[in-house]
Amino acid sequence: MAKTDILLKPSKLGDISVPNRVFMAPLTRNRAHDDGTPWEEAATYYAQRANAGLIITEATQMHPLGKGYIQTPGIHEPKHVEAWKEITRAVHAAGGRIFVQLWHVGRIRHSSIEPEGEAPVAPTAEAAEAQTFTKKGFEPTSKPRELTVGEIEALVADYAKAARNAMEAGFDGVEVHCANGYLLNQFLHSGSNKRDDEYGGSIENRCRFPLEAVDAVIAEIGAGRVGVRTSPLGEANDVPEDDPRALYTYFHGELAKRGLAYLHVMESFPGSDRSEEKRAVIEDVRKAWNGFYITNGGYDAERAAEALETGHADAVAFGRPYISNPDLAVRIAMNVEWAEPNQETFYGGGEKGYTDYSDATLKAA
C-alpha cells in the first residue's frame, strides 16, 4: 500500500459523498465572456477534471460590482445560470461533483471593469495597495466608497439569491469566499476595516457581515451544501490583521456552530514563506474547527498524504497542479509524474493551456 493511498479513500462532507480526498481548488482563468457568462469550453475543462473528489469552481461573482477582473464569470443573472447548467451537466455526466465559489471582490477592482464608471465598494473608503487585471493589463485598484449598512443588508440577500441560482444551475453546493483580500475578507481584517459601526471595530463586529452572508446561504440551500474558504495569514491583496490568531479562532469557531459541509483554508499563498510562526498560527486556528477540513497551499502528493495521516486535514485542494494535470487523482493512484503548467496561459486566451493538457492514461499507454 502506497503512502499516498490515503488520498484515494472516499469520504463524506455535509450532504455530499466524495470518492477521494484530492480536490480541485478554485482557479481564476479569465476566459468568461465580458457579460459574465462562462465560456462554452468551460464544460470540457471542468469535465476533464471530474476525477477530483470535489471541484470548486473559479471565483464567480454574485453581484455586478463583485467583478474585479476582466473575463470572470458571474451567477447573478439568468443567462449565467443557463450557461452554468451546461457545465454542471458535463461534470455530473463524467461522474464528478462541483461547488461554485461565490465571490465579491470589494475594493480589488478598477472602475474601468464592467459596470464601467462604478467605483469599487469596501468596508472603508481606502484603496488597496494591489493591482487588478483590466483590458490594459494589470493596473492599480481604484479608490472605493464605503458601503452603507443598507447596502450590506442588500448584499446579504444577494448572497442568498446567488446560492439559489447555484442550485438552479445544478451545482452540488456553494463555497462562500471569505479569503484572499476580497470583500468578506476585507470586513474581517483590521487593516482594511476601519468602520466604527456594528460592522467594524471588535472581532465580533468585523465577523458580522461574513457570518450574515453565510447564514443567508445556509437558510437558502441548507448547511450541508455550504463550505467557506478563509486565508488566516492575509497574504494577498493588502488586508493586514493585527491578531490573526484571535480573529480566526473566533471566526472558525462561529462557523463550526453552523454544521457546514466544510472549511477550506488557504494556508499559504504561492511564493510565500512557511515560517514556524505562520505555521503555528494555522495550527492554532485549526483547533477552533471541528468539521471536515480542506487544506490548500503548495502541497505535493506526499505532503498531502501526511496532512491526512496526522489528522490535520480531511482533504487537500490542489490548484496549479490541476491546471496541467486534469486527471490529478488518477496520476496519484498510478504514481505518474505530474506535468508542469505553462504560466503564460494561466489567464486569458483560448483552449491552449486550458483544455489541451493530456491525461495520465494516454501517457502511460
C-alpha positions as CSV (number, residue, x, y, z in Angstrom):
1,M,0.0,0.0,0.0
2,A,1.5,3.3,-1.1
3,K,1.7,6.2,1.4
4,T,-0.5,8.3,-0.9
5,D,-3.3,5.8,-1.0
6,I,-5.0,7.6,1.9
7,L,-5.7,10.4,-0.6
8,L,-7.9,8.0,-2.6
9,K,-10.2,7.0,0.2
10,P,-13.8,8.0,-0.1
11,S,-15.5,10.3,2.5
12,K,-18.5,12.5,3.1
13,L,-18.7,16.2,3.7
14,G,-22.1,17.5,4.6
15,D,-24.7,16.2,2.2
16,I,-22.1,15.2,-0.4
17,S,-20.2,11.8,-0.7
18,V,-16.8,12.1,-2.4
19,P,-14.8,9.2,-3.9
20,N,-11.4,10.6,-2.9
21,R,-9.6,13.4,-0.9
22,V,-8.0,15.0,-4.0
23,F,-9.9,18.2,-4.5
24,M,-9.6,20.9,-7.2
25,A,-9.1,24.3,-5.8
26,P,-10.7,27.5,-7.3
27,L,-8.6,28.8,-10.2
28,T,-9.3,32.1,-11.9
29,R,-8.6,31.6,-15.7
30,N,-10.1,34.8,-17.2
31,R,-11.9,33.0,-20.1
32,A,-15.5,34.0,-19.5
33,H,-17.4,36.3,-21.8
34,D,-17.5,40.1,-21.0
35,D,-21.1,39.8,-19.7
36,G,-20.1,37.2,-17.1
37,T,-21.4,34.2,-19.0
38,P,-19.0,31.3,-18.7
39,W,-17.1,30.3,-21.8
40,E,-18.6,27.3,-23.6
41,E,-15.3,25.4,-23.4
42,A,-15.5,25.5,-19.6
43,A,-17.8,22.5,-19.8
44,T,-14.9,20.5,-21.3
45,Y,-12.4,22.0,-18.9
46,Y,-14.3,21.0,-15.8
47,A,-15.5,17.6,-17.1
48,Q,-11.8,16.7,-17.8
49,R,-11.2,17.2,-14.0
50,A,-14.2,15.3,-12.7
51,N,-11.8,12.7,-11.2
52,A,-11.3,15.2,-8.3
53,G,-13.2,14.2,-5.2
54,L,-14.7,17.7,-5.4
55,I,-14.3,20.5,-7.9
56,I,-14.6,24.0,-6.6
57,T,-15.1,26.4,-9.5
58,E,-13.2,29.5,-10.2
59,A,-14.3,32.5,-8.2
60,T,-17.7,33.6,-9.5
61,Q,-19.2,37.0,-8.8
62,M,-22.6,37.0,-7.0
63,H,-23.2,40.7,-7.8
64,P,-22.3,43.0,-10.8
65,L,-20.0,45.1,-8.6
66,G,-18.4,41.9,-7.4
67,K,-16.4,41.8,-10.6
68,G,-12.8,42.9,-10.3
69,Y,-11.0,41.3,-13.2
70,I,-11.9,41.0,-16.9
71,Q,-13.5,37.8,-18.2
72,T,-14.5,36.3,-14.9
73,P,-17.9,34.5,-14.6
74,G,-21.0,35.5,-12.7
75,I,-24.0,33.8,-11.3
76,H,-26.3,36.7,-10.6
77,E,-28.3,36.8,-13.9
78,P,-30.5,34.2,-15.6
79,K,-28.1,33.9,-18.6
80,H,-25.3,32.9,-16.2
81,V,-27.4,30.2,-14.7
82,E,-28.3,28.8,-18.1
83,A,-24.6,28.7,-19.1
84,W,-23.6,27.0,-15.9
85,K,-26.2,24.3,-16.4
86,E,-24.2,23.0,-19.3
87,I,-21.1,22.9,-17.2
88,T,-22.6,21.1,-14.2
89,R,-24.3,18.6,-16.6
90,A,-20.9,17.8,-18.2
91,V,-19.2,17.3,-14.8
92,H,-22.0,15.1,-13.5
93,A,-22.0,13.0,-16.7
94,A,-18.3,12.4,-16.1
95,G,-19.0,11.3,-12.6
96,G,-17.9,14.4,-10.7
97,R,-19.2,16.7,-8.0
98,I,-18.9,20.5,-8.3
99,F,-19.4,23.5,-5.9
100,V,-19.4,27.1,-7.2
101,Q,-17.4,29.7,-5.3
102,L,-19.4,32.8,-4.5
103,W,-17.2,35.9,-4.9
104,H,-17.3,39.6,-4.4
105,V,-14.0,41.4,-4.9
106,G,-14.9,44.5,-2.9
107,R,-12.1,47.1,-3.3
108,I,-10.0,44.8,-5.6
109,R,-11.5,46.4,-8.6
110,H,-10.7,49.1,-11.3
111,S,-13.6,51.4,-12.3
112,S,-13.0,50.5,-16.0
113,I,-14.3,47.0,-15.3
114,E,-17.9,46.3,-16.1
115,P,-20.1,48.0,-15.0
116,E,-17.8,50.8,-16.2
117,G,-17.5,54.0,-14.2
118,E,-18.7,52.4,-11.0
119,A,-16.4,52.8,-8.0
120,P,-15.5,49.7,-6.0
121,V,-17.2,49.2,-2.7
122,A,-15.4,48.3,0.6
123,P,-15.8,48.4,4.4
124,T,-13.8,51.6,4.4
125,A,-13.1,54.2,1.6
126,E,-9.4,53.4,1.4
127,A,-7.8,51.9,-1.7
128,A,-5.8,48.7,-1.5
129,E,-2.2,48.6,-2.4
130,A,-2.9,46.0,-5.0
131,Q,-3.5,45.5,-8.7
132,T,-6.2,44.0,-10.8
133,F,-6.4,42.7,-14.3
134,T,-8.1,45.0,-16.8
135,K,-8.2,45.2,-20.6
136,K,-5.0,47.2,-20.5
137,G,-3.2,44.6,-18.3
138,F,-2.5,44.9,-14.6
139,E,-3.5,48.3,-13.1
140,P,-3.7,49.7,-9.6
141,T,-7.1,49.3,-8.0
142,S,-9.4,52.3,-7.9
143,K,-10.4,54.1,-4.7
144,P,-13.5,52.5,-3.2
145,R,-16.5,54.0,-1.5
146,E,-17.7,52.8,1.9
147,L,-20.7,50.5,1.9
148,T,-23.7,51.7,3.9
149,V,-25.5,49.5,6.4
150,G,-28.4,49.2,4.0
151,E,-26.1,48.1,1.2
152,I,-24.6,45.5,3.4
153,E,-28.0,44.1,4.2
154,A,-28.9,44.1,0.5
155,L,-25.6,42.1,-0.3
156,V,-26.6,39.5,2.3
157,A,-29.8,39.0,0.4
158,D,-27.7,38.8,-2.8
159,Y,-25.6,36.0,-1.4
160,A,-28.8,34.0,-0.7
161,K,-30.0,34.7,-4.3
162,A,-26.7,33.6,-5.7
163,A,-26.9,30.3,-3.7
164,R,-30.4,29.8,-5.1
165,N,-29.2,30.4,-8.6
166,A,-26.4,27.9,-8.0
167,M,-28.9,25.2,-7.1
168,E,-30.9,26.0,-10.2
169,A,-27.8,25.8,-12.3
170,G,-27.2,22.2,-11.0
171,F,-24.3,22.7,-8.6
172,D,-23.9,20.3,-5.7
173,G,-23.2,23.2,-3.3
174,V,-21.5,26.6,-2.9
175,E,-18.4,27.9,-1.3
176,V,-18.6,31.3,0.3
177,H,-15.3,33.1,-0.5
178,C,-14.0,34.8,2.7
179,A,-10.3,34.7,1.7
180,N,-7.5,36.4,-0.3
181,G,-8.3,40.0,0.4
182,Y,-11.7,40.2,-1.2
183,L,-14.9,41.8,0.2
184,L,-15.7,39.5,3.1
185,N,-12.1,39.2,4.0
186,Q,-11.8,43.0,3.9
187,F,-14.5,43.1,6.6
188,L,-12.8,40.5,8.7
189,H,-9.3,42.2,8.9
190,S,-8.5,45.2,11.0
191,G,-6.1,46.7,8.3
192,S,-8.9,47.0,5.8
193,N,-11.9,47.6,8.0
194,K,-11.8,50.9,9.9
195,R,-15.6,51.2,10.5
196,D,-17.0,52.4,13.8
197,D,-20.5,50.9,13.5
198,E,-21.8,47.4,14.1
199,Y,-19.7,46.1,11.2
200,G,-16.3,47.3,12.4
201,G,-14.1,47.6,15.5
202,S,-14.3,44.5,17.6
203,I,-13.6,41.0,16.2
204,E,-17.3,40.1,16.7
205,N,-18.4,43.2,14.7
206,R,-15.9,42.5,11.9
207,C,-17.1,39.0,11.6
208,R,-20.8,40.1,11.5
209,F,-21.2,40.6,7.7
210,P,-19.3,37.4,6.7
211,L,-21.4,35.4,9.1
212,E,-24.6,37.0,8.0
213,A,-23.7,36.1,4.4
214,V,-23.0,32.5,5.4
215,D,-26.2,32.3,7.4
216,A,-28.3,33.6,4.4
217,V,-26.8,31.0,2.1
218,I,-27.4,28.3,4.7
219,A,-31.1,29.4,5.1
220,E,-31.4,29.2,1.3
221,I,-29.9,25.8,0.5
222,G,-29.0,24.1,3.8
223,A,-25.7,23.9,5.7
224,G,-24.8,20.5,4.3
225,R,-24.2,22.1,0.9
226,V,-22.2,25.1,2.1
227,G,-18.5,25.5,2.5
228,V,-16.4,28.5,3.5
229,R,-12.9,29.5,2.4
230,T,-10.6,31.5,4.6
231,S,-7.0,32.7,4.5
232,P,-5.9,33.5,8.1
233,L,-2.4,34.8,7.2
234,G,-3.8,37.5,4.9
235,E,-1.0,37.3,2.4
236,A,-3.0,38.6,-0.7
237,N,-4.4,42.0,-1.7
238,D,-3.4,44.2,1.2
239,V,-5.5,43.0,4.2
240,P,-3.2,43.2,7.2
241,E,-4.6,41.9,10.5
242,D,-3.3,42.8,14.0
243,D,-4.2,39.5,15.6
244,P,-5.0,36.7,13.2
245,R,-4.9,34.1,15.9
246,A,-7.7,35.7,17.9
247,L,-9.7,36.6,14.8
248,Y,-9.7,33.2,13.2
249,T,-10.1,31.3,16.5
250,Y,-13.4,33.3,16.9
251,F,-14.4,33.1,13.2
252,H,-13.7,29.4,12.7
253,G,-15.4,28.7,16.0
254,E,-18.5,30.5,14.9
255,L,-18.5,28.7,11.6
256,A,-18.2,25.4,13.5
257,K,-21.5,26.0,15.2
258,R,-23.3,26.1,11.8
259,G,-22.9,22.5,10.6
260,L,-21.2,23.4,7.3
261,A,-20.1,20.9,4.8
262,Y,-16.5,22.0,5.2
263,L,-14.0,24.7,6.0
264,H,-11.4,25.3,3.2
265,V,-8.3,27.1,4.5
266,M,-5.6,28.6,2.2
267,E,-2.7,28.0,4.5
268,S,-0.1,29.7,2.3
269,F,-0.1,31.8,-0.8
270,P,2.1,30.9,-3.9
271,G,5.6,32.2,-3.3
272,S,5.1,33.0,0.4
273,D,7.3,31.6,3.2
274,R,6.3,28.9,5.6
275,S,7.9,30.2,8.8
276,E,7.4,28.5,12.1
277,E,5.4,31.5,13.4
278,K,3.0,31.3,10.4
279,R,2.6,27.5,10.8
280,A,1.8,28.0,14.5
281,V,-1.0,30.4,13.7
282,I,-2.5,27.9,11.2
283,E,-2.3,25.1,13.8
284,D,-3.9,27.2,16.5
285,V,-6.8,28.5,14.4
286,R,-7.3,24.9,13.0
287,K,-8.3,23.8,16.5
288,A,-11.4,26.0,16.5
289,W,-12.9,24.0,13.7
290,N,-14.4,20.5,14.4
291,G,-15.8,19.5,11.0
292,F,-14.5,18.5,7.5
293,Y,-11.3,20.4,6.9
294,I,-9.8,21.1,3.5
295,T,-6.2,22.4,3.4
296,N,-4.6,24.2,0.4
297,G,-1.3,25.8,-0.3
298,G,1.6,24.3,-2.3
299,Y,1.1,20.6,-1.5
300,D,2.5,17.7,-3.4
301,A,1.2,14.2,-3.0
302,E,3.5,13.2,-0.2
303,R,2.8,16.2,2.0
304,A,-0.9,15.9,1.2
305,A,-0.9,12.3,2.5
306,E,1.0,13.4,5.6
307,A,-1.6,16.1,6.3
308,L,-4.3,13.4,6.2
309,E,-2.4,10.8,8.2
310,T,-1.7,13.3,11.0
311,G,-5.3,14.4,11.2
312,H,-4.5,17.9,10.2
313,A,-6.8,17.7,7.2
314,D,-9.6,15.6,5.7
315,A,-8.8,16.5,2.1
316,V,-6.3,18.6,0.1
317,A,-7.3,21.1,-2.6
318,F,-4.8,21.4,-5.4
319,G,-4.7,24.5,-7.6
320,R,-2.0,24.8,-10.2
321,P,-1.3,21.0,-10.4
322,Y,-4.9,20.6,-11.7
323,I,-4.3,23.1,-14.5
324,S,-1.7,20.9,-16.2
325,N,-2.8,17.5,-14.7
326,P,-6.6,17.3,-15.5
327,D,-6.5,13.7,-14.1
328,L,-4.5,14.5,-11.0
329,A,-6.3,11.9,-8.8
330,V,-5.6,9.3,-11.4
331,R,-1.9,10.3,-11.6
332,I,-1.7,9.9,-7.8
333,A,-3.3,6.5,-8.0
334,M,-1.0,5.4,-10.8
335,N,2.1,7.1,-9.4
336,V,2.6,9.0,-12.7
337,E,4.7,12.1,-12.7
338,W,2.9,15.5,-12.6
339,A,3.2,17.8,-15.7
340,E,4.3,21.4,-15.1
341,P,1.8,24.1,-16.2
342,N,2.6,26.8,-18.7
343,Q,2.2,30.0,-16.7
344,E,1.9,32.1,-19.8
345,T,-1.6,30.6,-20.4
346,F,-2.9,30.9,-16.9
347,Y,-5.0,34.0,-17.5
348,G,-7.0,34.7,-20.7
349,G,-6.6,33.1,-24.1
350,G,-8.3,30.1,-25.6
351,E,-8.0,26.3,-25.5
352,K,-4.2,26.3,-25.3
353,G,-3.2,25.8,-21.7
354,Y,-6.9,25.2,-20.8
355,T,-8.3,22.0,-22.3
356,D,-5.3,20.7,-24.2
357,Y,-3.3,19.0,-21.3
358,S,-3.1,15.3,-21.7
359,D,-4.1,12.7,-19.1
360,A,-2.1,10.0,-17.5
361,T,-3.9,7.1,-19.1
362,L,-2.8,8.3,-22.5
363,K,0.7,9.0,-21.3
364,A,1.0,5.5,-19.8
365,A,-0.4,3.8,-22.9
